[in-house]
Amino acid sequence: MLHQGLQMFSVKTQETSRKKSSSGQSPAGRSQALDWIWNYLQDVATPHVLDCGAVSSATVGVLTKRHAKVYVADMIAPLQRDSPAYWRQEGKQMLFCLDELLKQVPRVPPGSLSLVCCWHLLDLVPRDYVPDLVQLFLSLLGPGGIFFCFLREPSLALGKDGRWWLETLTTIGAEGEGAGAFPYAPLSNREIEKLTAGCSLKTFLARSHRREVVVLKAEEEV
């Protein structure tokens, strides 16, 4: 079952092992981070998953086959388009409107999610607003939940306009990874550690000069 904003509808698709390459589309790549994530979640019968990218039938098909409850909040596309709806002018300054962006997030009960996939979202948000965004995602995760994101390496200058999805539970499809300059300086491992204090963090260096970051929220103490 897919939840997008205030709408809810069923999606029935077949999981595909690999999409054929087309213009701007990269072959699906195996992800060590996803290997780790789904091994960790193997005993969760019905994981609740929030995807922060554009709705993808491939992703939804893969997750529903895994018996997941899927929420979609496309927070990436508006930032790629530089939508003026997310900015306001105060004097000579243009300020980012995080509250407007958060309206894309559907009604998710706090502490209910097993996994948040936010792809390159943190690389697209002004740095001053990243802490609040990360804390929101952590608040939606249940104990032992996972926050999964990409962070670009300093050597990766282009890729703002990319799109990412799950081809299988452990492989990632992508297109447009070489398009658009990232607008902000990359987050360092030390910075993401500070933002997720109290959580366990694993970093996997992937192809295309990006880090795949897995943040594991602490289990509740008994």
C-alpha positions as CSV (number, residue, x, y, z in Angstrom):
1,M,0.0,0.0,0.0
2,L,1.4,3.4,-1.0
3,H,0.8,6.6,0.9
4,Q,1.5,9.8,-0.9
5,G,0.6,13.1,0.8
6,L,-3.0,12.7,1.8
7,Q,-3.8,10.2,-1.0
8,M,-3.6,6.4,-0.7
9,F,-3.8,3.9,-3.5
10,S,-2.7,0.4,-4.3
11,V,0.1,-0.2,-6.8
12,K,0.7,-3.6,-8.3
13,T,4.0,-4.1,-10.2
14,Q,6.5,-6.8,-10.7
15,E,10.0,-6.5,-9.3
16,T,12.5,-6.2,-12.1
17,S,16.1,-7.4,-11.8
18,R,17.6,-4.7,-14.0
19,K,16.4,-2.0,-16.4
20,K,17.8,-1.7,-19.8
21,S,20.1,1.3,-20.2
22,S,18.7,4.3,-21.9
23,S,19.8,7.9,-22.5
24,G,21.1,9.2,-19.1
25,Q,20.3,6.0,-17.3
26,S,22.9,4.0,-15.5
27,P,22.8,0.2,-15.1
28,A,21.5,-0.9,-11.7
29,G,24.3,-1.1,-9.2
30,R,24.5,-3.4,-6.2
31,S,24.6,-1.5,-2.9
32,Q,26.5,-2.8,0.1
33,A,24.5,-0.4,2.3
34,L,21.2,-1.9,1.1
35,D,22.6,-5.4,1.6
36,W,23.3,-4.5,5.2
37,I,19.9,-2.8,5.7
38,W,17.8,-5.6,4.5
39,N,19.8,-8.2,6.4
40,Y,19.2,-6.1,9.5
41,L,15.5,-5.8,8.8
42,Q,15.0,-9.4,7.7
43,D,12.9,-10.2,10.8
44,V,10.6,-7.2,10.4
45,A,7.4,-8.7,8.8
46,T,5.9,-5.4,7.6
47,P,8.5,-2.7,7.4
48,H,7.2,0.9,7.1
49,V,9.3,2.8,4.6
50,L,9.4,6.5,3.7
51,D,10.8,7.3,0.2
52,C,11.8,11.0,-0.1
53,G,12.2,10.8,-3.9
54,A,9.8,10.9,-6.8
55,V,7.3,8.1,-6.7
56,S,8.8,5.1,-8.6
57,S,6.7,2.1,-9.7
58,A,9.9,0.0,-9.5
59,T,10.6,1.0,-5.9
60,V,7.0,0.6,-4.8
61,G,6.8,-2.8,-6.5
62,V,10.0,-4.0,-4.8
63,L,8.8,-2.8,-1.4
64,T,5.3,-4.1,-1.6
65,K,6.6,-7.5,-2.7
66,R,8.6,-7.3,0.6
67,H,5.2,-6.6,2.3
68,A,6.2,-3.1,3.2
69,K,3.9,-0.2,3.9
70,V,5.2,2.6,1.7
71,Y,5.0,6.3,2.1
72,V,6.3,8.7,-0.6
73,A,7.3,12.4,0.0
74,D,8.9,13.8,-3.1
75,M,11.1,16.4,-1.5
76,I,13.8,16.2,-4.1
77,A,12.2,17.3,-7.3
78,P,11.1,20.7,-6.0
79,L,14.7,21.4,-4.9
80,Q,16.0,20.3,-8.3
81,R,13.7,22.7,-10.0
82,D,14.6,25.5,-7.6
83,S,10.9,26.1,-7.0
84,P,10.3,29.6,-5.7
85,A,7.6,28.2,-3.4
86,Y,10.4,27.2,-1.0
87,W,12.0,30.5,-0.8
88,R,11.0,33.9,0.7
89,Q,12.7,37.3,0.5
90,E,13.5,39.2,3.7
91,G,15.2,42.5,2.9
92,K,18.1,41.6,0.6
93,Q,18.2,38.0,1.7
94,M,16.5,34.9,0.2
95,L,15.6,32.5,3.0
96,F,14.7,28.8,2.6
97,C,11.2,27.8,3.7
98,L,11.8,24.3,5.3
99,D,8.2,24.3,6.6
100,E,6.9,24.4,3.0
101,L,9.1,21.5,2.0
102,L,7.9,19.5,4.9
103,K,4.4,19.7,3.6
104,Q,5.4,17.1,1.1
105,V,5.7,14.5,4.0
106,P,2.6,12.4,4.4
107,R,1.0,11.8,7.8
108,V,3.4,9.4,9.4
109,P,2.9,8.5,13.0
110,P,6.1,9.4,15.0
111,G,8.3,6.5,15.9
112,S,6.6,4.2,13.3
113,L,9.0,3.9,10.4
114,S,11.5,1.1,9.9
115,L,13.4,2.9,7.1
116,V,13.8,6.4,5.5
117,C,15.4,6.6,2.1
118,C,16.3,10.2,1.3
119,W,18.8,9.6,-1.5
120,H,20.8,12.9,-2.1
121,L,18.3,15.1,-0.3
122,L,20.8,16.4,2.3
123,D,23.0,17.6,-0.5
124,L,20.2,19.7,-2.0
125,V,19.0,21.5,1.2
126,P,20.8,24.7,2.5
127,R,23.2,23.6,5.2
128,D,21.6,25.6,8.0
129,Y,18.4,23.6,7.6
130,V,19.9,20.1,7.4
131,P,19.9,19.5,11.3
132,D,16.2,20.1,11.6
133,L,15.5,17.9,8.6
134,V,17.6,15.0,10.0
135,Q,15.9,15.4,13.4
136,L,12.5,15.1,11.8
137,F,13.4,11.9,10.0
138,L,14.9,10.4,13.2
139,S,11.7,11.3,15.1
140,L,9.7,9.3,12.6
141,L,11.8,6.2,13.0
142,G,11.0,3.6,15.6
143,P,13.7,2.2,17.8
144,G,16.1,0.3,15.6
145,G,14.9,2.2,12.5
146,I,17.3,3.2,9.8
147,F,17.9,6.5,8.0
148,F,19.6,5.9,4.6
149,C,21.0,8.6,2.5
150,F,23.6,9.5,-0.1
151,L,26.3,12.1,0.6
152,R,28.5,13.3,-2.2
153,E,32.3,13.3,-2.0
154,P,34.1,16.6,-2.6
155,S,35.2,15.3,-6.0
156,L,31.6,14.8,-7.1
157,A,30.5,18.2,-8.4
158,L,27.6,17.1,-10.7
159,G,24.4,15.1,-10.0
160,K,21.9,17.5,-8.5
161,D,19.3,16.6,-11.2
162,G,19.7,12.8,-10.7
163,R,16.9,10.4,-9.9
164,W,17.3,7.2,-7.9
165,W,15.1,4.1,-7.2
166,L,15.2,0.5,-6.1
167,E,15.5,-2.0,-8.9
168,T,15.6,-4.8,-6.3
169,L,16.0,-4.6,-2.5
170,T,19.7,-4.4,-2.9
171,T,20.3,-2.7,-6.3
172,I,19.8,1.0,-7.1
173,G,18.7,2.3,-10.5
174,A,19.8,5.9,-11.5
175,E,19.5,8.4,-14.3
176,G,20.8,11.9,-14.7
177,E,23.6,11.5,-12.3
178,G,25.9,13.7,-14.3
179,A,23.5,16.6,-14.6
180,G,23.3,19.7,-12.5
181,A,25.9,21.2,-10.1
182,F,25.3,20.5,-6.5
183,P,24.5,23.8,-4.8
184,Y,26.2,23.4,-1.4
185,A,29.4,22.1,0.0
186,P,29.4,18.4,0.9
187,L,28.6,17.2,4.4
188,S,31.6,15.5,6.1
189,N,31.4,12.3,8.0
190,R,32.1,14.2,11.2
191,E,29.1,16.5,10.5
192,I,26.7,13.7,9.9
193,E,27.9,12.0,13.1
194,K,27.1,15.2,15.1
195,L,23.7,15.4,13.5
196,T,22.9,11.8,14.5
197,A,24.4,11.7,17.9
198,G,23.2,8.7,19.9
199,C,22.8,6.6,16.8
200,S,25.1,4.1,15.2
201,L,26.5,5.1,11.8
202,K,27.9,3.1,8.9
203,T,29.4,4.6,5.7
204,F,29.9,2.7,2.5
205,L,31.9,4.3,-0.4
206,A,29.9,3.6,-3.5
207,R,30.5,4.1,-7.2
208,S,30.1,7.6,-8.7
209,H,32.1,9.2,-5.8
210,R,29.3,9.1,-3.2
211,R,29.0,7.8,0.3
212,E,26.0,5.6,1.2
213,V,25.2,6.4,4.8
214,V,23.3,4.1,7.2
215,V,22.2,5.7,10.5
216,L,20.7,3.1,12.9
217,K,18.5,4.6,15.6
218,A,19.2,3.2,19.1
219,E,16.9,0.5,20.5
220,E,14.9,1.5,23.5
221,E,16.5,0.6,26.8
222,V,14.6,-2.0,28.8
